[in-house]
Structures are given as C-alpha cells and as structure tokens.
Amino acid sequence: MLENIIFLIAAYIAAVLATLAGFGSSTLLIPVAIILMDIKTAVFLVACFHLFNNSFKVKAFWNKIDFQIFLLFGIPSILFAFFGASLISILPIDIIRKFLALFLIIFPIFSFTKSKFKLKETKTNAVIGGSLSGLLAGLIGLGGAIRSAFLIAFNLPKETYVGTSAMVAFVIDLIRIPTYLFTKIVQESSYYVLLPFLLISAYLGVKTGKHFLGKIRHEVFTRIVLIALLLVGIRLLF
C-alpha cells in the first residue's frame, strides 16, 4: 500500500517536471518504479502513465504542434517502438536492467560534458531520432531524452516543442502498450488497479506544469534530474 502511494506521488511530480522540460515523465518515474516493483511491470505501468501524461499535453498544446516534424519523427518511432516492445518479453530481466543502468549513466554524463552539443536540423536526423526514441521507449521505457536531443535541433518555440514532443511520444505509447499486453509482461494483475490513479496523477501534473511553464529556470531542475539519474544508474549496474 505504501509503495503504491509513493509511486503515485512520484508520478505526479514526474508529470509536472516533464511538462516543464518537454520530456522526462518516464525518465524520472522509471528509476522510482523499479525500486518498488519488477522491471517489466515498471515499464508497463510507466508506459500507461506516459500515455495519460502525453494525451493531456497533446490536448493542452494541440494548436502549437508542428505536424510536419511530427510525421518525420512519428512514423519511424511507431515501427521501432513495436520492435522494442516485442523484445522486452524475450530478453532476460538482467540484460534489461543492465541496458537501463547504462542508459541512466551515459545520458547524464553526456549531457554534462557535451552541454553545447547540437545536432543538425535535417530530415535524416529526424528519422534517426524517431527510430532511436521508439526503440528505447519500447525496450526500456526511456525514449524521451533521445527524442529531445533531436527535436532541439529544429529550434522550435517552447510550447511548439512541448506539444510536438508529446504527440510523438503519444503515438509511440499507442503502439507499445498493446504489445506489452499481448506479450503479457505483467505477471501480477493487481497492479492494474493503479491505472485510474495514474490517470489522475498525470492530469494534475500536466495542469500544474503548464501553470509554471516559463516561470521556472529549465537549467536548475535539469541538473538535479541528471545527477539523480546518474546515481540510480550506478546503483542498478553495481
């Protein structure tokens, strides 16, 4: 019971920060979830939360979405999300755990050391970014960081960036969640009870985040998040 409450509070906080950053709901929530439950169940529940979270963001920023960029990212994302989601039911938990740990270690280190790194604004990079984010989202539930790195190259206004990123994430979730259900990666059905509460957490988080959008310095909580992810990754690996 206490574990579920902690998970739902973490989900709300993740939704707030993800709305401010344009990504991060899964990146923030997965490390908490894997402490409270097995990895495959964590990936599934966080995927559902991610879908709820992004559906509210899509609604909130619908008129700001750049649909041309969305198509470049979205189509390859769908294909690779299905592939990644299919793999998670086959691979041993230890391999998935190590894959997740390495991602959580490499991403923060790269972000700190290559803070001025920027990809070029090309259609090829959009396709590559969509493919990688779809694959990682399907396999370990973490595709937002990669998607963000590629989307930033297009110099989108803040709200356009948030809305377009949410739309890409939304279609990825629509593919990977049914795949998880079909392959039955969740062994304990009692976890399904959390889904309506995750919906509420996502809604309240997006509402709160949208209220503070532009009022909080992006760099401050980004650094805190990166340090936390690095520590979690090291703990998972060793």
Summary of the structure (lengths in Angstrom):
residues: 238
radius of gyration: 16.2
end to end distance: 28.4
largest distance: 48.2
contacts: 866
relative contact order: 0.22
helix: 83%
strand: 0%
